[in-house]
Amino acid sequence: MDAQDAWRMGQLRRAAAAALIGTAIEFYDFFIYGTAAALVFGAVFFPELGTLGALLAAFSVYAVAFLARPLGAVVFGHFGDRLGRKATLMVSLLLMGLATAAVGVLPGFGVLGWWAPAVLVVLRVCQGVGLGGEWGGAALLIAENAPAGRRGRYGAFLQLGPTIGFVLANGVFLALQVGLDERAFRDWGWRVPFLASLGLVAVGLFVRLRVEESPVFREQAEGPRKAPVVEVLREHWRTVLVGCGVITVGYALFYLTTTYALAYATTGLGVASTLVLSMLLVGAVGMGATVWVSARRSDDWGRRRTLMGAAALTSAWSLVLFPLLETARRPLMFVALAGAMVVLGCLLGPVAAFLPELFPTRVRYTGAALTYNLGGVVGGATTPLVATRLTAAYGTATPVGWYVAGLGVVALLCLRLLPETVGAELGAVDGGRRRAPVLGADPAA
């Protein structure tokens, strides 16, 4: 290995580490709201709405951040496509961290009245904008440094970030619930995870300062001919729309399992929250393992083939998730939740390589980020609300599983409309209109 190859490998490793650590921190910040919403935010910020009304209100504010994420994708994508990936990732991390810490010091309804949830909405918007710019930039940081035949493998580091963030978030809440009585947890204990974000963000900023700008961005012949979002929506709208259909089911299954199922099991089935959190933590380890395997295998099997298998598996598991959970028997509940997390890992693994490969360099940040975060709006923001309504209407959560299974079928149909991208040089697939060459494939095929 010559000096140039050694430098490139060092840059790739630093980019992977920066993406992993930064994304883990950002998703930790995002996930702690979901856990707090399921456990305490109804009582802290919406005590006058009753149990169901307070839960719906907490989930509605939870959804606000998803609605803000496409805005973050557009804003950070604009500057990321024009000025570079590194600086935008620094700002997105700082914005998320400060907004999260501010939630930790926000007084509840008893002190500020309705101003408390109003400020919470504003802070949640800031969280959404920050995370909307995070994933796309971090994905590009890896994809634009990795060799063509190993983007799936290195993209796995990015996709492990949400898993680590989830483990940190749930682990902290679990420790607080075990160590504090219910009143102390509700009065001040829930604030600790939010305030801890400041220390984590400092670590993330330090790591990202050591990463250089993407060489693909530096070497591109031309930038966007117009505002990146205008070019994306005018020339690549089909890819954004179809890609959103692929991403939606993963968001739906994740937040259904980690947020709605937590609230449903504790309030509807009377199961201790510490037990459910413990099951989810174990399941997250399984999710991390399948993220790693599916991301690496996508370099050999192809992105589309791997994702199609995962989408089919997701539809099948969604149909048994709530029937198993509603037995309230610990072994079956564990199988339901841990199985959903394992299936989810299969679905998430290839995404960090797949979406950047669908867009040209000049608008790649905006295109990949917008696609990913629009999927979050449809799948992540609406699913807890739809699930709450369906359960209230039918008296059981089984119809929720059919809803997610339907999203899995939509993902399968959308994947058939997208090209295979594995092994292609970045930019070979321009907006999904041309089929990329596949490693090991016969060029004449």
N, C-alpha and C positions, 0 to 999 in steps of 0.2 A: 504494500500500500504506500503510494507516494504521498508527499506533503499535502497536495491538493485534495486527494481522496480522504486523508486523515482529517483535514479541515472540514470537508463536507459531512463526514460522519459525525464529527463533534457538533457541528451546527444542527444536524438532524436530531441528535440525542438531546441537545439543549432545547430545541423546539418541542420535542415530544414531552420533555419534563415540564416545560413552561405551560404547554396545553393541558397536561394532566393536572398539575397543581392549581393553575388558575381556574380551570373549569370545575374542578372539585370544590373549590372555595365558592365560586358563583352559585353552583347548584346547592351547596350546603345552605347558603343564604336563602335561596328560593324555597328549598324543601322545609326549612324550619317554620316558615309561615304555614304551609299545609298541615304540618303536625300540630302546630298551635291552634290553627283554625278548627281542627277536628276535636281538640281536647278542651280548650279554654276560651278561645276568642269570642264565642257566642255569649258566654257569661260576662266577660270583661268589657266588651264593646257594644253588645246588643242585648242587655238584660231585660228590656221591656217588650221584647218580641215573642216571648215564649220559647220553648225548647226547639220546636221545628223551625219557627221563624228565625230564631237566632242562628241556627245551623245554616239555613239557606242564606242568610245575610253574610255570615262569615265566608261561605263558599263563593258568594257573589263577589266579595272584595278579593277573594283568592283569584277569581276569574279575570278581574281587572288587569292584573299583571300580564296575563296571556294576551289580552287585547292590545296592551302597550308593546308587546314584543315585536310585532311587525314594524311599528314605528322605530324601535331601536334598530331593527335590521336595515331600514331605509337610511336612517341618519348615520349610523356607524358604517354601513355599507358604502354610502356616498364618499365619506372621507377615507375609508379603507381602500376603495378602488382608485381614488385619486391621489392620496398622500402616502399610503402604505398601511400594512397590517399591524405593525408593532405598536405605534402610538395609539391607535384606536383601542387596542386590547388593554393598554394601560388605563385609559379613561373609563372603559366599561367596567373594569374591576373596581376602580375607585368609586364610581357612582353606585354600584351595587352595595359595596361595603358600607358606605356612609348612610345609605337609605336603610339598610338592615339594622345598623346600630341605632338609628333614630327610632325605629319601632321599639327597641328595647327600653327607651326612656319615655315613651309616649304614655301619658296618663290615660286611665280608662274612662268609661262612661260616667262613673261616679264622681269624677273630678271635672271633666270638661263637657259632660253632656254629649250632645250630638256632634260637637266639634271633634271629639275623639275619633269616631269612625270616619269623619270627613278627612282628617289629617292622615289617617291610616290608608285611605284610598290614594291620596297623593303620594305617599311613600311607596305604596305598592306599584303605582305607575312608574316611579323611578326604578324600582327593582326590575320591572318588566322591560323598560328601555335598556337598562344595563345588560340584562341577560340576552336580550334580542340582538345586541351587537357582539356578544361574547362567543357564542358557539360557532358562527360562521367564520370569524377571524381566526379562532383557534384551529378549526378544521383546515383552513387554508395554510396556516403556519406549518402544519404537518404535511399536507398533500403537496404543497409547492416545494418542499425540501426532500420528500421521499422519492426513491426510484420508482418507475412505473409499475414494476412487478411486485412491489412490497407496500403499496399504499394502504391496503387493508390491514396488514400487520401493524404498521405504525399508527394508523387511524384508531386501532384498538386502545391506544393510550388515551386518546381523547375521550372515547366512549366509556372508559373506566372512570373518568372524572365524575359523571353523575352518580355512579355506583358508590364511589368513595364519599361523595357529598351526602348521599342518602344515609350511608352507614354512620357518618359523623353526626348528622342531624338527629337520627333516631337514637343513636347511642347516648348522646348528651341528654335528650329528653327522658330516656329510660333511666339513666343514672339519677337524674333529678327526681323522678317520680318514686324511685326506690328510696332515695335518701331524705326526701321531704314528705311531710304530711300533706294532705290535700289542700288545706287552707294556705299553707306556706307556698306551695307550688302555684296556686292560683293568684296569690297576692304579689309575689315577686320572683318565684323560681323560674317561671316561663321566660323571664326577661334575660336570663343568663346566656342562653344560646345566641341571642341577637347581639348582645354586647361583645361576646367572644369573637364576633366577626371581624372586629378591628384588628386584632392580633393576626388572624389568618390572612387578611388582606395585605398586611405589611409583608408577610412572607411571600405572598404571590407577586407583589410588585418587585421585590428583590430578585426573584427568579426571572421574571420577564425582562428586567433591565439588562440581563446578560445575553439575551437573544438578539441576533441581527435580523435585518429586514429580509423577507423572502427573496431568493435570487430570481425566481420566475417573475415576480413583480418588478424587480429592478431592471430585468432584461427585456421586458415586453416592448414591442415596437411602437405601440400606440395605446393611449388611454381611452376612456369612454368618449364616444363622439358627442355625447350630450350627458345630461344628468344620468348616472347609472340606473336609477330606478325607472326612468323613462325608457331607456333602451331595453331593460329587462322586460318591462310590461308590454312594450311594443313588439319586440322581436323574439322574446323567449317566454311569453305568457303561457304557452301550452305546457312547457316543461315545468314551470312553477305550479300550475294547476294540477298536473298529473303527479308531480313529486309530492305535493301537499296531500294528495289522496293516499300516497304510500306511507307518509309519515304519521298521518292522523291516528291510525290504529295503535301504534306504539305508545303515543301519548295517552290515548284513552285507557289502554290496559294498565299503564303505569300508575296514573293518578286514581283510577278506579281501585287498584289494589292497595296503594300506599296511603291514600287519603280517605276516599269514601268508605272502603272496607273497614278502615280503622274506626271511623265514626259509627258505622252501622253495627259493627261487632260490639262496641262499647255501649252505645245508647240503645240499640235495637235488640241485641242478643244478650246483654248483661255480662259480657266477658270483660275481664280486667284488661285495662289498656296496656299494662306492663307485659301481659302474656302476648297480646297481639304484636306489640313492638318487638318483642324477642323473636317471634316467628318471622317477622319481616326482616329483621337483621340477619338471621340465618339464611333466609331466602336471598338477600342481597349478595351474600357470598357466592351463592349459586349463579346469580345473575352476572356477577363479575367474571366467573369462569366461562359462561357461555358467550358473553361479549367477546372475550379473548379468542375462543375457539372459532366462532362464526366469522369474526373479522379476518382472522388468518386464513380460514378456509375459503373466504370469498376471493382471495388471490388465485386460488386454484380452480374453484368451482364456477366462479363468476359472481358478480354482485347480484345480478337479477335473479339467477337461479337460487342463490342462498336466501335472498329476501322472500322469494315466492314460497319456498318451503317453510320459512318462519311465519309468514302471514297465514298460511293454511293451518299451521300448528296453533297459532294464536286464536283463530276462529274456533277450532275444536276445543281448546282449553277453556275459552270463555263460557261455553255451555255447561261446564261442570263446576266452574269456580264457586258460584253462589249456592247451588245445591249442597256442595260439600261444606261450605262455610256455615250454612244455616243449620247443620246438624248440631252445632255448638259442642261437638266432640273434639278434644284437642288434637288427636292424631289426624283426623280428617281436615280440620281447619288448617293445620300445618301443611298438609299436602296441597290444599287449595291455594294458599298464599305463596308458599315456596315454589310450587309448580308454576304459578303465574309469573314469578320473578325470573325463573329459569327460562321460560318461553320468551319472555321479554328480552332477555340478553341475546337470544338468537336473532331477534328482530333488529336490535339496535347496533350490533357489531359492525356490519358493513356500511352503515349510513355515512360515517365520517369520510370515507373514501368515495362513496357513490355520488353524493350531491355535488361536491366540488368538481368531479369529472364531467358533469353535465353542462358546465358553463365555460365560456371563454374567459381568459385571464382578465380582460379589461372590465368585466362586470361580475366576476366570479364571487366576490365577497357579497355583493348585494343579492345576486341570484340564489346562492346557496343559503344565505341567512334568511331571506324572505320566504323561501320554500319551507325551510325547517320551522320557522316561527309561525307561519300561517297554519301549518299542521298542528302546532301547539294551541292555536285559537280554537280550531274545530274539535280537536281531540282532548286537549287538556282543560280548557276553560269550561266547555259545555258538559263534559261527561259527569262530573260530580253533581251538577245541577239536574241533568236529565235523570241520573240514577236516583237522586232523592225524590224527584217527582214520580218516577215509575214505581218505586217502592211504596210511596204513600198511596198511589192509586190502586195497586194490585195487592198490597199487603205482603208481598214477597219480593226479593231482589232478583229472582230468576229472569224476569224480562230484561234486566240490565245486561245479562250475559248474551242474550240474543242481539241486543243493540250492538255490543262490541263485536260479536261474530259477523254481523252485517258489515261493519267497518273493515273487517279482515277480508271479506269478499271484494269490497271496493278496492282495497290495496292490491289484491291479486289482479283485478282488471286493469288497474293503472300501471302495474309493472309490465303487463303485456304491451303497453304502448310506449315504453321506454327502451332505449338501446342497451345492449351490454357494453360496459365501459372498461372492464378489467384489462390491464395491460396497455391501454392507450396512453400516448403522451397527452399531457394536459392541453386542452384546446382542440384535440382531434374530434371531439364531439361538441359541436357548436349548437347549443340550445336543444340537444336531443334530436337534431334533424339528420345526423349521419351516424351510421353504425361504426363503432370504434373497432380496430383490430384487436383480437384476443390472443394472448400469449399461447403459443402452442397450436393455434388454429391454422388451417390451410387457407392461405390468402385467396385462393380461388373459390373457397366454399361460399 
